[in-house]
Amino acid sequence: MKTIIYRGLILLILFSTVQACTELKDDSYGNVVSSQYNPKTEADVSYLVNAAYVPWRETMLLWNGVVRGQELCADQDVIPARGNGWVDGGIYKRWHQHAWTTDDDSVLQPWSRTYTGINTCNRLLSQIEDGIINVSGETKDKLVAELKVLRASYYYILVDFYGNVPVVTDFKDTSLPVQSSRKEVFDFIVKEISDNIELLSETPRGYYYGRLTKWGAYTLLAKMYLNAVVWSGSAQWQNCINACNKVIEFAERTGEYALEANQKDVFVTKNENSKEIIFALPIDEIYVKDWNAFDFHLYTLASESQATYNFTNTPWGGVCAIPQFIESYDPDDARLKENFIYGQQYKSSGEILTRSDNDKPFAYVKNVPSIDQSDVVDGYRWGKFEYALGITNRLSNDWPLFRYADVLLMKAEALLRSNQSGAGALVTKVRERAFKNNPDKAVVTDDELKLGSVYDYGRRDTYQTTHEGGSDIVYGRMLDELGWEFTQEGRRRGYDSFWRIYKEIMVLS
């Protein structure tokens, strides 16, 4: 929980009309009248720009947003049919089997919410250009630069999810947008970041917490270059490395960014001071009112778990981990214990938790028999983010959109793909905190990262059992490392360019 929350102002453009013997009293309490607004301090300016950041949280975390769209069509998570429902017309099964349609909500929401962010950026840029927002000089230049990079960050979602999308930059243009090619969108994003990055703040936290700084922009640029081979048609591994180095050099010189000693510290409720977070989406249950603003605890835990955490709302018990993903972990990997909830559960008082249907001990198990049927305890549950005692339907943890581990692993992947040395050392650095009691297991070499995946793909359900294996996946071990580190962060997707496009080998058919 924190005090820095996006609060934006809506500026109203008032057109005066003359009416006989009528004088309108100009009192506006819900909005700010443009003619009366003259930002003089940094705080005043922040009220303007913050409104444009809100859609990032909405597109990521609201129902059927980016996180759900990424995770539920990949090889880590699944929503099987439960005793209390979760069939929902077969939408989750279609995601799992890569049979989604244009009518599915998960296809629509990332599009509409992301374009809301773009539209907000365009509106503010238009009001600045027209003088409706009264800023000038260096303040204006920096504000415009930040809004343009923020707009580019929304297009990063679109170029990833959809590829060919309209690039819209003129708020006043009411004509039908023209679709751009994926390469054109890629080039637009890179240019917008490159042209404006030097005007962004270098301050990592404090006043600029939750906003795109120069280091957040370099991280975004690295993500673009990492995917350039697919999004633009040509590899740009060295550009990715160079962008990562900008952040790494700043971190090593100042100590402002660093890996947390414990990965869990990045995801606790009061995580706003984490030095691993480069770009966060601030969330607080008091100020963020959307029902599904951040509901992982309700989304994954069974109703019985309410007694463990004293939630104000009863959980629904939906999403869980795919058993084969859990089996891919080294048993000594601390991330297995810290990122998942499993085994015997207890009440907040310490008493053994029992099932509501038969009074037997309540323990989450690894097995998930089928996407068409499951017991209340089937499947390990999401537990990466801390679930604070007594929390409402909304968590108060900030969402770490970009973090330092991401920068290190992007550089590692780019080194690996460009046949340069050093990837193993970077991955080892990230792994070390997960193997404190077994430091030798933290070490991984460049050659090992080029091996196949240890994930045993195939069907595991009541209808059929197959073993497809993952040894043929190029750079499969690197893929595994990304999975173990970034599970539950909306980063995985079964049709990403990093690995093969799976076809009828998803786990629970």
C-alpha positions, 0 to 999 in steps of 0.5 A: 500500500502506498500514497502515490496513486494515479489521479488525473484531471479532466480538462473541460473546454468551455465555449461561452454562449450569450443568453439574455439576462442569464449569467451562469455561475462557473463552479466545477467540482468534479473536473477542472476548467481549462481556463482556470488551470495553470500548472505551476508545480511538478505536482500540478503537472503530475495530475495531468500526466497521471490520467494517461497511466491509468489504462496501463493498470486496466489493460493489464489487470481488469477482467480478461485483460493482458495478464489473463490473455497471456497466461491462460493460453500458455503452458503454465496455468489453466482454469479447469471446470470446478464444482462451482462453475468456471465453464463460462461457455467454454472460453477458458478451454478455447484459450487453453486449446488455442481455439479462441475467436474474435468474439472472445472477451480476451481478444477485445479487452486488451485492444479497447483498454490499450487504445483508451490509453493511447487516446488519453495521451493524444488528448493531452498532447493536443491540449498542450499543443493548442495551449489549453494546458498552459505549460511552456519551456522545459516543463512542456518539452519534458511533459510532451516527451513523457506522453509520447513514450507512454503512448509508445508503451501502449503500442508495445502491447498492441504490436505484441498482441495483434501485430498490424494495428492503426497508429493514431496520433492526432486526437482531432482526426475523426476519419477511419484509422488506417491499419499499419503493418507490424513493421511500421508499428515497430518502427513508430515505437522505436522512433518515439522512444529514441527521440524522447528518451533524453528528456525523461527523468533519471530519478528512479523513485520518489516523485517519478515513481509509477511513471516512465523514466529514462530507465523504464524507457530503455527497458521498453526499448530493449523489449522492442529490440529483443522481439525485432526479428519477428516484429520488424523482420530483422534481428537487433540483438546488439541493440537490445544488449546496448539498451540493457547496458544503459540500465545496468550501468546506471544501476551499478554506478548508483545502486538505485536498481538491484536484484532483491535479496529475496524475490518475494520482496518484489511482490509484497504488499508494501513493495513501492521501495523495491530497488528491483522495480523499474516501472510499477503500476501503483495500486491501493485498495483504498483509491483504486475502486474497480472490482477486478482491479487486482483480484489474484487472491479471489481468482485462484484460491478456493472459498475455504482459503478465506479463513486463512487470510481473513479476506473480506470476500470469499474466493472463487477458486479458478486458476491453478498451475499446470502440473507439468510446469510445477514438475519442471522446477528443481525441488530446491528452487525457492521460487517453487515454495514462494510463488505457489500455494500448496499442501495442507492449509491452515486457518489464520488462528493456526488450526488445520483448515478443513473442506467445507463439503466433507470436513477432511483436511484441506490441502491443495494438490498438484494434480489436475485431472482434466480441463473438463472436471476438477476437485476444489483442491486440484492444482497449485494456486497462485501465490507470488504476490503477498495476500495481506491478512484482511484484504478486500477484493482488491490487493494493494501490491504495486504491479512491477511491470518492468524489473531489474531481473527482466533487464538481466535476462533480456541481455542474457537472451540477446547474448545467447542468440547472437552467439556472444558469451556471458548469458550463463553468468547473468542467468546465474546471478538471477538464480542465486537468490533461489538456491541460497542453500544449494549455491551450486544449483544456481550455476548455469552455463551458456551451453546449458541455456542452448539445450531443450526444455525440461518441460514434459509436454503432452496431454495429461487428462482422463481421456488421454496421456501423451509425452511430447517432450520439450527437448526439441525447443530451441533455447528451451532451457532459456525458456524454462528460466524465463518461466520460473522467474516470471510466472504469474506476471502476464509474461507467458504466451503459447504463441510467442516467437520465442518458442514453437507454436504448440499444436495439440500438445497442450496439457489438458485437452 
